[in-house]
Amino acid sequence: MSNENLTKLLQASNEGNREALDQLLPIVYDELRRIARHQLSKERANHTLQATALVNEAYMKLIGQHSVDWHNRAHFFSIAAETMRRILVNHAVERNAQKRGGGATIVSLEEEIDFIHQRDLDVLALDDALKKLEEFDKTQAKIIELKFFGGMTNEEIADVMGVSDSTIKREWRMAKAWLQSRMS
């Protein structure tokens, strides 16, 4: 399906068109699963949340947002990545509340964010750092979120944010340096 047709379905479903909503899930499901698998690959090996459950919970939250005006496919998947981030953070908060905060991991950043590949990433520490970065620079925080939680490339992020690839690369370097200083 073309991006234009997907955008029309998103907008129609947002306007309450049940038929468009029924057509939407099979089209976006595979991409949502890819994002979910990407995010869960960075979690601890014994994580209790599975990709299917993360996709289902995120999808229900996404279609329940009646105030969102879906601009296009990229906008939808950007919001999906952010929604999955929130779900994972909430899951980590609940888990840490049960454990009383045990098992936190110190995260370091290298050339391409090495912590993307760590399985025991402290999602709460990353979320806190992203919130602080957002206070300083919302653009850089969004780039980190889309790259880390959305698994998006620089080109995809540039498309979502409506800026050039070179802008994303420049902001990425600065955001990465800022996060590295905060999380090391």
Residue frames as a rotation matrix with the C-alpha (Angstrom) as fourth column:
MET 1
0.582 0.813 0.000 0.00
0.813 -0.582 0.000 0.00
0.000 0.000 -1.000 0.00
SER 2
-0.083 -0.613 0.786 1.30
0.528 -0.696 -0.487 3.45
0.845 0.375 0.381 -0.84
ASN 3
-0.815 -0.285 -0.504 2.13
0.579 -0.415 -0.702 5.99
-0.009 -0.864 0.504 1.83
GLU 4
-0.836 0.532 0.132 -0.67
-0.477 -0.824 0.306 8.19
0.272 0.192 0.943 0.50
ASN 5
-0.013 0.864 -0.502 -3.28
-0.200 0.490 0.848 5.44
0.980 0.111 0.166 0.83
LEU 6
-0.251 -0.150 -0.956 -2.04
0.826 0.483 -0.292 4.58
0.505 -0.863 0.003 4.33
THR 7
-0.988 -0.122 -0.098 -2.29
0.154 -0.867 -0.474 8.25
-0.027 -0.483 0.875 5.30
LYS 8
-0.479 0.877 0.030 -5.89
-0.606 -0.355 0.712 8.36
0.635 0.323 0.702 4.02
LEU 9
0.108 0.487 -0.867 -6.75
0.325 0.807 0.494 5.26
0.939 -0.335 -0.072 6.06
LEU 10
-0.624 -0.417 -0.661 -5.15
0.754 -0.097 -0.650 6.78
0.207 -0.904 0.375 9.17
GLN 11
-0.960 0.264 0.096 -7.13
-0.274 -0.955 -0.116 9.98
0.061 -0.137 0.989 8.75
ALA 12
-0.191 0.939 -0.285 -10.38
-0.477 0.165 0.863 8.15
0.858 0.301 0.417 8.04
SER 13
-0.038 0.145 -0.989 -9.93
0.645 0.759 0.086 5.91
0.763 -0.635 -0.122 11.07
ASN 14
-0.872 -0.337 -0.354 -9.22
0.488 -0.561 -0.668 8.97
0.026 -0.756 0.654 13.18
GLU 15
-0.746 0.660 0.087 -12.55
-0.616 -0.733 0.288 10.41
0.254 0.161 0.954 12.02
GLY 16
-0.310 0.622 0.719 -14.32
-0.665 0.399 -0.631 7.32
-0.679 -0.674 0.290 13.32
ASN 17
0.304 0.374 -0.876 -14.54
-0.913 0.378 -0.155 5.30
0.273 0.847 0.457 10.10
ARG 18
0.388 -0.072 0.919 -14.71
-0.583 0.753 0.305 1.74
-0.714 -0.654 0.251 11.46
GLU 19
0.968 -0.009 0.249 -14.07
0.193 0.657 -0.728 0.20
-0.157 0.754 0.638 8.04
ALA 20
0.554 -0.817 0.160 -10.80
-0.375 -0.417 -0.828 2.15
0.743 0.399 -0.537 7.68
LEU 21
0.156 -0.457 0.876 -9.79
-0.982 0.026 0.189 1.05
-0.109 -0.889 -0.444 11.17
ASP 22
0.691 0.169 0.702 -10.41
-0.194 0.980 -0.045 -2.59
-0.696 -0.105 0.710 10.26
GLN 23
0.916 -0.370 0.155 -8.22
0.252 0.230 -0.940 -2.20
0.312 0.900 0.304 7.15
LEU 24
0.593 -0.693 0.409 -5.47
-0.665 -0.709 -0.235 -0.41
0.453 -0.133 -0.882 9.07
LEU 25
0.543 -0.392 0.743 -4.25
-0.632 0.391 0.669 -3.07
-0.552 -0.833 -0.035 11.49
PRO 26
0.732 -0.318 0.602 -3.15
0.466 0.879 -0.103 -5.69
-0.497 0.356 0.792 8.94
ILE 27
0.759 -0.431 0.488 -1.26
0.303 -0.430 -0.851 -3.00
0.576 0.794 -0.196 7.03
VAL 28
0.381 -0.618 0.688 0.67
-0.673 -0.695 -0.251 -1.51
0.634 -0.368 -0.681 9.98
TYR 29
0.951 0.109 0.289 0.99
-0.295 0.602 0.742 -4.67
-0.093 -0.791 0.605 12.07
ASP 30
0.678 -0.735 -0.001 4.25
0.686 0.634 -0.356 -5.96
0.263 0.240 0.934 10.55
GLU 31
-0.008 -0.693 0.721 5.98
0.156 -0.713 -0.684 -2.61
0.988 0.107 0.114 10.95
LEU 32
0.482 0.235 0.844 4.73
-0.752 -0.384 0.536 -2.29
0.450 -0.893 -0.008 14.53
ARG 33
0.988 -0.154 0.028 6.08
0.124 0.878 0.462 -5.79
-0.096 -0.453 0.887 15.26
ARG 34
0.331 -0.918 0.218 9.46
0.647 0.052 -0.761 -4.80
0.687 0.393 0.611 13.78
ILE 35
0.012 -0.270 0.963 9.58
-0.424 -0.873 -0.240 -1.75
0.906 -0.405 -0.125 16.07
ALA 36
0.762 0.349 0.545 8.50
-0.635 0.239 0.735 -3.85
0.126 -0.906 0.404 19.07
ARG 37
0.856 -0.500 -0.126 11.08
0.501 0.865 -0.033 -6.56
0.126 -0.035 0.991 18.37
HIS 38
0.089 -0.845 0.527 13.74
0.331 -0.474 -0.816 -3.87
0.939 0.247 0.238 17.99
GLN 39
0.150 0.018 0.989 12.85
-0.726 -0.677 0.122 -2.34
0.672 -0.736 -0.088 21.34
LEU 40
0.883 0.260 0.390 12.55
-0.463 0.615 0.638 -5.65
-0.074 -0.744 0.664 23.16
SER 41
0.670 -0.708 -0.224 15.88
0.436 0.618 -0.654 -6.86
0.601 0.340 0.723 21.76
LYS 42
-0.216 -0.752 0.622 17.51
-0.155 -0.603 -0.783 -4.26
0.964 -0.265 0.014 24.02
GLU 43
0.446 0.476 0.758 15.67
-0.824 -0.112 0.555 -5.46
0.349 -0.872 0.342 27.11
ARG 44
-0.393 -0.554 0.734 16.76
-0.815 0.579 0.000 -8.15
-0.425 -0.598 -0.680 29.55
ALA 45
-0.854 -0.057 -0.518 16.53
-0.377 0.753 0.539 -11.71
0.359 0.656 -0.664 28.24
ASN 46
-0.745 0.579 -0.331 13.77
0.662 0.702 -0.263 -12.71
0.080 -0.415 -0.906 30.67
HIS 47
-0.894 0.444 -0.057 11.54
-0.438 -0.894 -0.095 -9.70
-0.093 -0.060 0.994 29.95
THR 48
-0.609 0.715 0.343 7.93
0.348 0.630 -0.694 -10.60
-0.712 -0.304 -0.633 30.63
LEU 49
0.327 0.710 -0.623 6.49
-0.339 -0.528 -0.779 -8.38
-0.882 0.466 0.069 27.89
GLN 50
-0.243 -0.341 0.908 6.47
0.661 0.627 0.412 -10.03
-0.710 0.700 0.073 24.46
ALA 51
-0.971 -0.218 -0.100 6.48
0.070 -0.657 0.751 -8.23
-0.229 0.722 0.653 21.09
THR 52
-0.526 0.837 0.147 2.89
0.530 0.188 0.827 -9.23
0.665 0.513 -0.543 20.34
ALA 53
0.215 0.602 -0.769 1.64
0.975 -0.181 0.131 -7.86
-0.060 -0.778 -0.625 23.67
LEU 54
-0.462 -0.461 -0.757 3.63
0.416 -0.867 0.274 -4.64
-0.783 -0.189 0.593 23.17
VAL 55
-0.973 0.144 0.183 2.17
0.129 -0.320 0.939 -4.20
0.194 0.936 0.293 19.67
ASN 56
-0.206 0.972 -0.117 -1.36
0.770 0.234 0.594 -4.89
0.604 0.032 -0.796 20.86
GLU 57
0.151 0.231 -0.961 -1.13
0.884 -0.467 0.026 -2.49
-0.442 -0.854 -0.275 23.78
ALA 58
-0.710 -0.487 -0.508 0.47
0.213 -0.836 0.505 0.22
-0.671 0.251 0.698 21.64
TYR 59
-0.853 0.424 0.305 -2.07
0.317 -0.043 0.947 -0.22
0.414 0.905 -0.098 18.84
MET 60
0.070 0.928 -0.367 -4.99
0.950 0.051 0.310 0.08
0.306 -0.370 -0.877 21.25
LYS 61
-0.008 -0.143 -0.990 -3.51
0.613 -0.783 0.108 3.30
-0.790 -0.606 0.094 22.63
LEU 62
-0.904 -0.418 -0.090 -2.85
0.173 -0.549 0.817 4.64
-0.391 0.723 0.569 19.13
ILE 63
-0.632 0.713 0.303 -6.33
0.459 0.030 0.888 4.07
0.624 0.700 -0.346 17.80
GLY 64
0.173 0.702 -0.691 -7.79
0.983 -0.083 0.162 5.45
0.056 -0.707 -0.704 21.01
GLN 65
-0.533 -0.436 -0.725 -6.19
0.483 -0.860 0.162 8.84
-0.695 -0.264 0.669 20.40
HIS 66
0.294 0.777 0.557 -8.96
0.933 -0.107 -0.344 10.86
-0.207 0.621 -0.756 18.81
SER 67
0.799 0.017 -0.601 -7.17
0.061 -0.997 0.053 14.18
-0.598 -0.079 -0.797 19.04
VAL 68
-0.280 -0.959 0.052 -4.26
0.090 0.028 0.996 13.13
-0.956 0.283 0.078 16.79
ASP 69
0.783 0.391 -0.484 -4.28
-0.421 -0.240 -0.875 14.35
-0.458 0.889 -0.023 13.20
TRP 70
0.265 -0.711 0.651 -2.17
0.452 0.688 0.567 11.72
-0.852 0.144 0.504 11.46
HIS 71
0.225 -0.273 -0.935 -0.04
-0.645 -0.761 0.067 13.61
-0.730 0.588 -0.347 8.93
ASN 72
0.303 -0.217 -0.928 1.39
-0.825 0.428 -0.369 10.54
0.478 0.877 -0.049 7.20
ARG 73
0.728 -0.076 -0.681 2.82
0.143 0.989 0.042 7.06
0.670 -0.128 0.731 7.68
ALA 74
-0.302 -0.949 -0.088 6.04
0.383 -0.036 -0.923 8.37
0.873 -0.313 0.374 9.25
HIS 75
-0.419 0.232 0.878 4.07
-0.706 -0.691 -0.154 10.44
0.571 -0.684 0.454 11.77
PHE 76
0.687 0.725 -0.053 2.03
-0.568 0.582 0.582 7.39
0.453 -0.370 0.811 12.77
PHE 77
0.582 -0.504 -0.638 5.12
0.476 0.847 -0.235 5.23
0.660 -0.167 0.733 13.31
SER 78
-0.503 -0.702 0.503 6.87
-0.009 -0.578 -0.816 8.04
0.864 -0.415 0.285 15.18
ILE 79
-0.024 0.607 0.794 3.95
-0.930 -0.305 0.205 8.22
0.367 -0.734 0.572 17.62
ALA 80
0.826 0.306 -0.473 3.93
-0.195 0.943 0.268 4.39
0.528 -0.129 0.839 17.74
ALA 81
-0.024 -0.925 -0.380 7.60
0.444 0.330 -0.833 4.33
0.896 -0.189 0.403 18.79
GLU 82
-0.625 -0.157 0.765 6.92
-0.472 -0.705 -0.530 6.94
0.623 -0.692 0.366 21.46
THR 83
0.413 0.865 0.286 3.90
-0.827 0.225 0.515 4.97
0.381 -0.449 0.808 22.70
MET 84
0.675 -0.237 -0.699 5.96
0.233 0.967 -0.102 1.78
0.700 -0.094 0.708 22.94
ARG 85
-0.478 -0.857 0.191 8.62
0.124 -0.282 -0.951 3.70
0.870 -0.431 0.241 24.86
ARG 86
-0.284 0.453 0.845 5.98
-0.860 -0.511 -0.015 4.82
0.425 -0.731 0.534 27.38
ILE 87
0.769 0.591 -0.246 4.68
-0.456 0.775 0.437 1.25
0.449 -0.224 0.865 27.74
LEU 88
0.297 -0.746 -0.596 8.20
0.459 0.659 -0.596 -0.10
0.837 -0.096 0.538 28.36
VAL 89
-0.634 -0.502 0.589 8.97
-0.213 -0.618 -0.757 2.66
0.744 -0.605 0.285 30.85
ASN 90
0.135 0.772 0.621 5.72
-0.932 -0.113 0.343 1.99
0.336 -0.625 0.704 32.72
HIS 91
0.799 0.098 -0.594 6.50
-0.041 0.993 0.110 -1.71
0.601 -0.064 0.797 32.71
ALA 92
-0.178 -0.956 -0.233 9.99
0.409 0.143 -0.901 -1.00
0.895 -0.256 0.366 34.12
VAL 93
-0.472 0.081 0.878 8.56
-0.657 -0.696 -0.289 1.30
0.588 -0.714 0.381 36.80
GLU 94
0.615 0.768 0.180 6.16
-0.721 0.454 0.524 -1.42
0.320 -0.452 0.833 37.91
ARG 95
0.621 -0.451 -0.641 8.91
0.311 0.893 -0.327 -4.04
0.719 0.004 0.695 37.89
ASN 96
-0.458 -0.867 0.194 11.33
0.190 -0.309 -0.932 -1.83
0.868 -0.390 0.306 39.83
ALA 97
-0.075 0.508 0.858 8.63
-0.863 -0.464 0.200 -0.97
0.500 -0.725 0.473 42.34
GLN 98
0.890 0.404 -0.211 8.27
-0.282 0.852 0.442 -4.68
0.359 -0.334 0.872 43.00
LYS 99
0.443 -0.809 -0.385 12.03
0.680 0.584 -0.443 -5.17
0.584 -0.065 0.809 43.25
ARG 100
0.824 -0.099 -0.558 12.66
0.359 -0.670 0.649 -1.89
-0.439 -0.735 -0.517 45.08
GLY 101
0.832 -0.399 -0.385 14.90
-0.527 -0.783 -0.329 -0.56
-0.171 0.477 -0.862 42.33
GLY 102
0.229 -0.812 0.537 17.40
-0.134 0.521 0.843 -3.41
-0.964 -0.265 0.011 42.09
GLY 103
0.122 -0.282 0.952 19.47
0.731 0.674 0.106 -4.26
-0.671 0.683 0.289 39.07
ALA 104
0.880 0.173 -0.442 19.98
-0.112 -0.830 -0.547 -0.82
-0.462 0.531 -0.711 37.51
THR 105
0.336 -0.753 0.565 22.57
0.901 0.431 0.039 -0.76
-0.273 0.496 0.824 34.72
ILE 106
0.117 -0.391 -0.913 24.97
-0.109 -0.919 0.380 2.05
-0.987 0.055 -0.150 33.88
VAL 107
0.684 0.244 0.687 24.75
0.628 0.281 -0.726 2.82
-0.370 0.928 0.039 30.18
SER 108
-0.240 -0.787 -0.568 27.48
0.112 -0.604 0.789 4.22
-0.964 0.126 0.233 27.94
LEU 109
0.867 0.480 -0.133 27.32
-0.031 -0.215 -0.976 5.76
-0.497 0.851 -0.172 24.49
GLU 110
-0.279 -0.937 0.213 29.79
0.326 0.116 0.938 5.09
-0.904 0.331 0.273 21.74
GLU 111
-0.955 -0.235 -0.180 29.85
-0.065 -0.426 0.902 5.73
-0.288 0.874 0.392 17.98
GLU 112
-0.615 0.770 -0.168 26.38
-0.247 0.015 0.969 4.34
0.749 0.637 0.181 17.23
ILE 113
0.068 0.560 0.826 24.93
-0.981 -0.115 0.159 4.11
0.184 -0.820 0.541 20.79
ASP 114
-0.730 -0.471 -0.495 26.35
-0.379 0.882 -0.280 0.87
0.569 -0.017 -0.822 22.06
PHE 115
-0.805 0.412 0.426 23.59
-0.337 0.273 -0.901 0.56
-0.488 -0.869 -0.081 24.63
ILE 116
0.065 0.823 -0.565 21.15
-0.998 0.058 -0.030 -0.22
0.008 0.566 0.825 21.83
HIS 117
0.046 -0.134 -0.990 22.66
-0.434 0.890 -0.141 -3.69
0.900 0.436 -0.017 21.85
GLN 118
-0.898 -0.340 0.279 22.74
-0.383 0.295 -0.875 -4.18
0.216 -0.893 -0.395 25.64
ARG 119
-0.362 0.793 -0.490 20.08
0.281 0.594 0.754 -6.57
0.889 0.135 -0.438 26.84
ASP 120
0.000 0.339 -0.941 19.91
0.994 0.101 0.037 -5.26
0.108 -0.935 -0.337 30.42
LEU 121
-0.633 -0.212 0.744 19.47
0.330 -0.944 0.012 -1.59
0.700 0.253 0.668 29.58
ASP 122
-0.568 0.453 -0.687 18.03
0.664 -0.241 -0.708 0.55
-0.486 -0.859 -0.164 32.37
VAL 123
-0.253 0.567 0.784 15.08
0.817 -0.309 0.487 1.99
0.519 0.763 -0.385 30.45
LEU 124
0.716 0.549 -0.432 14.22
0.698 -0.573 0.429 4.26
-0.012 -0.609 -0.793 33.38
ALA 125
0.014 -0.795 -0.607 17.68
0.460 -0.534 0.710 5.87
-0.888 -0.289 0.358 33.36
LEU 126
-0.771 -0.253 0.584 17.44
0.633 -0.207 0.746 6.41
-0.068 0.945 0.320 29.62
ASP 127
0.165 0.923 0.349 13.95
0.847 -0.313 0.429 7.86
0.505 0.225 -0.834 29.99
ASP 128
0.625 0.004 -0.781 15.13
0.595 -0.649 0.474 10.24
-0.505 -0.761 -0.408 32.72
ALA 129
-0.448 -0.871 -0.202 18.06
0.438 -0.411 0.800 11.33
-0.779 0.270 0.565 30.56
LEU 130
-0.589 0.292 0.754 15.76
0.754 -0.137 0.642 11.87
0.291 0.947 -0.140 27.58
LYS 131
0.557 0.813 -0.171 13.41
0.814 -0.492 0.310 13.99
0.168 -0.312 -0.935 29.71
LYS 132
0.314 -0.535 -0.784 16.36
0.394 -0.678 0.620 16.17
-0.864 -0.504 -0.002 30.77
LEU 133
-0.746 -0.579 0.328 17.58
0.507 -0.175 0.844 16.42
-0.431 0.796 0.424 27.18
GLU 134
-0.104 0.806 0.583 14.07
0.926 -0.136 0.353 17.40
0.364 0.577 -0.732 26.10
GLU 135
0.672 0.286 -0.684 14.20
0.599 -0.753 0.274 20.34
-0.436 -0.593 -0.677 28.52
PHE 136
-0.139 -0.859 -0.493 17.43
0.108 -0.508 0.854 21.41
-0.984 0.066 0.164 26.88
ASP 137
-0.650 -0.113 -0.751 16.69
-0.708 -0.270 0.653 20.52
-0.276 0.956 0.096 23.24
LYS 138
0.221 0.864 0.452 13.41
-0.490 0.499 -0.715 18.89
-0.843 -0.064 0.534 22.12
THR 139
0.634 -0.017 -0.773 14.75
-0.759 0.177 -0.626 18.18
0.148 0.984 0.099 18.63
GLN 140
-0.407 -0.881 -0.243 17.72
-0.763 0.474 -0.439 16.20
0.502 0.007 -0.865 19.89
ALA 141
-0.567 0.278 0.776 15.56
-0.554 0.569 -0.608 14.28
-0.610 -0.774 -0.168 22.35
LYS 142
0.558 0.826 -0.085 13.16
-0.581 0.315 -0.750 13.34
-0.593 0.468 0.655 19.55
ILE 143
0.301 -0.537 -0.788 16.05
-0.821 0.275 -0.500 12.15
0.485 0.798 -0.358 17.36
ILE 144
-0.763 -0.581 0.283 17.37
-0.638 0.611 -0.468 9.88
0.099 -0.538 -0.837 20.15
GLU 145
-0.211 0.776 0.594 13.86
-0.508 0.432 -0.745 8.57
-0.835 -0.460 0.303 20.79
LEU 146
0.699 0.525 -0.486 13.20
-0.665 0.228 -0.711 7.79
-0.263 0.820 0.509 17.12
LYS 147
0.008 -0.791 -0.612 16.61
-0.788 0.372 -0.490 6.19
0.616 0.486 -0.620 16.63
PHE 148
-0.846 -0.415 0.334 16.60
-0.529 0.581 -0.618 4.19
0.063 -0.700 -0.712 19.84
PHE 149
-0.475 0.732 0.489 12.96
-0.231 0.432 -0.872 3.34
-0.849 -0.527 -0.036 20.43
GLY 150
0.550 0.745 -0.377 11.76
-0.535 -0.032 -0.844 3.52
-0.641 0.666 0.381 16.82
GLY 151
0.053 -0.632 0.773 14.77
0.418 0.718 0.557 1.89
-0.907 0.293 0.302 15.22
MET 152
0.919 0.379 0.107 14.59
0.268 -0.402 -0.876 4.51
-0.289 0.833 -0.471 12.48
THR 153
-0.004 -0.910 0.415 17.42
1.000 -0.002 0.004 5.49
-0.003 0.415 0.910 10.16
ASN 154
-0.630 -0.295 -0.719 18.65
0.347 -0.934 0.080 9.07
-0.695 -0.200 0.691 9.79
GLU 155
-0.960 0.270 0.074 16.71
-0.020 -0.329 0.944 9.33
0.279 0.905 0.322 6.52
GLU 156
-0.195 0.935 -0.297 13.47
0.714 0.342 0.611 8.15
0.672 -0.093 -0.734 8.14
ILE 157
-0.077 0.109 -0.991 13.95
0.892 -0.436 -0.118 10.55
-0.445 -0.893 -0.064 11.04
ALA 158
-0.905 -0.280 -0.320 14.60
0.106 -0.877 0.468 13.42
-0.412 0.390 0.824 8.61
ASP 159
-0.700 0.705 0.111 11.33
0.206 0.051 0.977 12.53
0.684 0.707 -0.181 6.85
VAL 160
0.040 0.727 -0.686 9.35
0.945 0.195 0.263 12.40
0.325 -0.658 -0.679 10.11
MET 161
-0.003 -0.124 -0.992 10.79
0.741 -0.667 0.081 15.68
-0.672 -0.735 0.094 11.36
GLY 162
0.828 0.414 0.379 10.74
0.556 -0.515 -0.652 17.47
-0.075 0.751 -0.656 8.01
VAL 163
0.614 -0.712 -0.340 14.42
-0.545 -0.694 0.471 18.40
-0.571 -0.104 -0.814 8.03
SER 164
0.484 -0.511 -0.710 17.49
-0.714 0.238 -0.658 17.41
0.506 0.826 -0.250 6.02
ASP 165
0.807 -0.280 -0.520 19.55
0.370 0.926 0.074 14.29
0.461 -0.252 0.851 6.62
SER 166
-0.224 -0.958 0.181 22.60
0.430 -0.263 -0.864 16.47
0.875 -0.116 0.471 7.39
THR 167
-0.090 0.286 0.954 20.63
-0.720 -0.680 0.137 18.27
0.688 -0.675 0.267 10.11
ILE 168
0.897 0.441 -0.021 19.75
-0.326 0.694 0.641 14.94
0.297 -0.569 0.767 11.69
LYS 169
0.448 -0.808 -0.383 23.39
0.623 0.590 -0.514 13.81
0.641 -0.008 0.767 11.57
ARG 170
-0.419 -0.609 0.674 24.58
-0.015 -0.737 -0.676 17.06
0.908 -0.293 0.299 13.20
GLU 171
0.161 0.582 0.797 21.90
-0.861 -0.312 0.401 17.02
0.482 -0.751 0.451 15.90
TRP 172
0.879 0.124 -0.461 22.54
0.006 0.962 0.271 13.29
0.477 -0.241 0.845 16.48
ARG 173
-0.037 -0.978 -0.207 26.23
0.524 0.158 -0.837 13.92
0.851 -0.139 0.506 17.20
MET 174
-0.539 -0.139 0.831 25.39
-0.456 -0.781 -0.426 16.67
0.708 -0.608 0.358 19.69
ALA 175
0.482 0.806 0.344 22.60
-0.775 0.210 0.596 14.67
0.408 -0.554 0.726 21.36
LYS 176
0.694 -0.297 -0.656 24.82
0.286 0.950 -0.127 11.61
0.660 -0.099 0.744 21.63
ALA 177
-0.424 -0.897 0.122 27.58
0.291 -0.263 -0.920 13.66
0.857 -0.355 0.373 23.28
TRP 178
-0.281 0.406 0.870 25.10
-0.787 -0.616 0.033 15.21
0.549 -0.676 0.492 25.71
LEU 179
0.775 0.628 -0.071 23.64
-0.496 0.674 0.548 11.84
0.392 -0.389 0.834 26.66
GLN 180
0.332 -0.735 -0.591 27.08
0.426 0.676 -0.601 10.30
0.841 -0.053 0.538 27.01
SER 181
-0.625 -0.594 0.507 28.06
-0.136 -0.556 -0.820 12.96
0.769 -0.581 0.267 29.53
ARG 182
-0.056 0.713 0.699 24.81
-0.940 -0.273 0.204 12.43
0.337 -0.646 0.685 31.51
MET 183
0.832 0.546 -0.092 24.73
-0.509 0.820 0.264 8.64
0.220 -0.173 0.960 31.50
SER 184
0.246 -0.799 -0.548 28.38
0.114 0.585 -0.803 7.77
0.963 0.135 0.235 32.08
